[in-house]
Amino acid sequence: MDKLKGRDFIAVNDFDQEELRYLLDYAIRLKAETKEGKENHLLRCKTLGMIFQKSSTRTRVSFEVGMWQLGGYALFLSAQDLQIGRGEPIKDTARVLSRYLDGIMIRTFDHGEVEELAAFADIPVINGLTDLLHPCQAMADLQTILEHKKRLEGLKLAYVGDGNNVAHSLLLACSKMGINVAVATPKGYEPHIDIVAAAKLNAEQSGVQVLLTADAKEAVKGADVVYTDVWASMGQEAEHLARVRAFEAYQLNNELLKNANSEAIVMHCLPAHRGEEISADVLEGRQSVVFDQAENRLHAQKAILAALL
């Protein structure tokens, strides 16, 4: 799809349903070809700069391997490697890196940093995660759902836990792609009001429902997909004990899972804290697809890289 070339990937809501479905189908095709041993050096001689203000396992490995599989090169740039951490304006870094690289992936705290980087860069900028959004994870999640359920439209996804960046991107992605989405959070931990408003607008256009509730059982009732994430994200370690108390009724365990469809799949973006947000038996159970999700970060991101770069 030529109209994707050169664009940024900051939020799933920046793309229409047709474009997102193209990326999902592309990811599934690239995954199949990789498993068949076919080489797709679509990004030969292309270089991706990877800026990490937040550490990562899945994001770094999947982007680095993805670029290698596509015939390109990924350059790891930690906060200590860049002048951003020593006072250089982001707009200057963006313009300098644009002279060296073909694309930038950034994983950071402040979403505004990604938007500023994209505004001043002359090359595609990919959001590898911010405190507000995690769009690449949402694309891998949609791919996983599509592979297991053979469709997206008309399904119901229930998210139980913190109204964080993962919840935000799921709200936007599901509502955009015709999936009913229910989010259960304790009072005070709800998703951002602007994200909810955008998701509800998507839902009106795609004919689905967006539900926000404090009742985990209500959210999970009849769900085809049940999703959770850690209760304390990176940077919230000091709040851990308070969050454990606030979220104790929101653990994804077998008792809660009984409220979903019998063939519901269980999702978690990892890393997981067994015994906190999810019980060990559910994470390791027959309905769990969490490691399929993790694998699909590689293929969803390869599709994004190939389409944009």
N, C-alpha and C positions, 0 to 999 in steps of 0.2 A: 504494500500500500504506500504509494509514493508520498501521500500527504503527511505521513508520519515522519519522514526523513528530516532531520535537523531540529525536531521539536524537543522540548524539555519533558521530563516525566516527574512532575512534582506532586500531583494528586490525581487519583483515578477520575475525579470529577472534571478534569480538564479535557477528558476524552468522551466521545459519544459511544453509544451502545455498539454500533457497528465497528468502530475502531478497537474497542476493548475485546469484542468477540474475535476480531481478526488476530489480535495478539495472543489470545488464548488458543485458538486453533493453530497458530504458528508455533507456539510453545509445545503443544502436543505433537506436532509433526517433527519438530527438532528433537524432541525426546525420543521418539520412535526411531528416527534416523541414527541418533547417537547409539542407541541400544543395538541397532543393526550393524554398527561399526562404520557407518558412512561418515566421511569427513565433510564438514561444511565450513570452509575457510572464507566465510562471507566478509570477515573483517580483517583480511590479510593486510598487514602493514598499518593497521589502526591501533592507536594507543589510548587506554582509559586511565585517567588519574583517579585514584580512590582516596578521598580525604576522610580520615577517621578521627573525629573528636570524641566519639564513643567507641569503646572496644567492641569486638564482635567475633563470633565463631562462624555462623552461617553466612552472614553478609560478605565477609572478606573472602572466605573460601569459595563460595558460589560465584561471586563476580570474577574472582581471579581465574578459577577453572573455566568459567563460561567464556571469558575472553580468549583463553588459550585454545579451547575447543573450536572457537570461531576463527582461529588463525591470527588473533591479535595479541596485544601485550597489555597487562594490567600493572600499574605502578602504585605501590602502597605508599601513602603519605600520612604519617601520624601527625598529631598536633605538635609534637616536638620537631618534626621535620620542616614545618612551614613557618613563615614569618607572620601568619595570622595571629598566632599565639604570642607574638612579640610586638604587636601593635600595628602591623600592616593592615590597611583597610581591605575589607573583603572585595570591594570593587577593583582594587589594584591587583589582588591575587587572581581574580576572575579574568582580567584582561591579559595578564602575563601567561597564565596557564593556557589560555585560548590560542597563544602563539606556539605552544609546544604539543598540545594534546588534540585528540579528536572528540573526546567526551570526558565529563567529570561525573563521578559518583561521590556523594557526600553523605556521611552519617554523623549527625550532630544533635545538639540539644534544641537550640532555638530555630524554629521553623523560618523565622525572618531571615536567618543567615542563608538558607537555601534559596529563598526568593530573591535576595539581593545578589547572590552568586549568579543565578540564572539571568537576572536583569542585565548584568554587565558582561557576561560571557558570550562569546560568539559561537560557542559549540554547545551541544546538548548537555544539560545538567539533569542527573537522575537522583531523586531523593531516596537514599538508602535507609533512612529513618530519621524522624525528628520527634520531639516530644508531642507534636500535634498529629502527625500522620505516619503511616507505614505502608505506602502504596504497593511496593514490590511484594510484601508479604500478602497483601490482599489479592494480588494477581495469582500468586502461587496457590492461595486458598481457593480461588474460583476454579483454577485448573484442576485442583484435587477433587472438588465437588463435581465438576463436569465429568471427570474420569470415573468416579464411583457411582454417580447418579444418572449419568448419560444425558442430563439436561440441567438447566439452571432455572428457567422460567417456572414459576408456580411453587417452588420449594419454600420451605421455611427454615431459616437459620436462627437459632437462639444463642445469644452470647451472654454468659453469666460471669460477673466479676467487676473489675475496675473499668470505668469509662475512659479508657486511655487511648493512645495513638492507634492501637490495633482495633479497638472498638470503633473508633472514628472512621478508619479506612474501610472496615467491614460495613458500616452503615452506608457509606457512600457507594461502595462497590455493589453490594447486594441490591440496594434500592435502584441503582442504575440498570442492573442486569435482570430485573424482574424476580428477585428473590424476596419473599416476605422476611422481615428481620425484627426480632424481639430482643431487647437488651434489658437485662436485670442487674441493677446496681443498688448498693445501700444508699441511703440519703446522704448527700454531700459528695458522692463519687460519680455523679451522672456524667454522661458525655457533654461536650461543649455545646452550648445552645445554638451556635451558628452552624455547627456540623449537623445537628439534629434538623434544623430548618432546611438545610440543603438536601438532606436525605429525604425529608418529607416531600420536598418539591420533586425530587427524582421519582419517588413512589407514586405521586399523582400522575406523572407522565407514563410510568410503566405499569400502572394498575395494581400495585401491591400495597401492603400495609407496613407501617413502621410503628412498633410498640415500645414504649419505655415504661418500666415497672420496677417496683422494689421487691416483687414476688418472683423468686427464681422458678418456682413450680409453674406459675402462670406463663412465664417466658418459654419454658421448655415444653409445655404441653403441645403435643402433636408435631414437634420439630423433626425435620429430616436431618438436620445438622446441629450438633451441640458443641459450642466452642467456649474455651476459657483461656485465660492468660494469667501470668503472675500477678499477685496482689500489690507488690511493691516493685516498680520498675527501676531501671538504672537511674541513680540520682535520688532515689527515695528511701535509701537504706535506713535512714534515721527514723522514718515513719513505720518501720516494719512491724513492730509489736502492736502499735495502734491499729494498723491496717488488718493484722491477723484477727484482732478482736472485732473490728467492724465487718469483716467478710466471713466470719465463721459459719454463717448460715448459707453461704454461697459456694460451698465446695461442690465440684462436679464429681459425684460418687454414684454408686449403683442405685441408691434410693432416689436421687434426683433424676437419673437417667430413665427410670421407669415411666416418667411422664412423657417422654418422647416417643416417636414411632419406634416400633420394635427393630426396624432395620436402620435406625438413625446412625450416622457416623459421628465419631468424637474427634474434635480437632483441638490442637494447642500449638502455638507458634514456636514454643521452646525458647529458652530453657524452662523446664518444668520443676516445680517443687512438690514432689510427691508427698501427700499427706497434708498439703495446704490447699491450693486452689483445685487440685485434682487428686483423687485417690489413686494409689499405685495400681490397683486391680482394674480400674477403668482405663488408665493410661496404657496398660499392657494388655487390655482385653481385646476381644474379637472385633469390637466396633471401632477401635482406635485406628486412625489413619495418620497419626502425627508424623511418622517418619516418611510417609508419602509426601506430606506437606513439605517437610524439610528438603527432600529430594527435588521437589518441584520449584523451590527457589532458584535452583540452577537453570532449569529450562524456561521458566517464566521470564527470568532476567535475560537469558540469551535471546529470547524473542524481542524483548524491549531494546536490547543493545543492537541487534541486527536491524531492527526497523528504524531506529533513530540515527544510528551512526552510519 
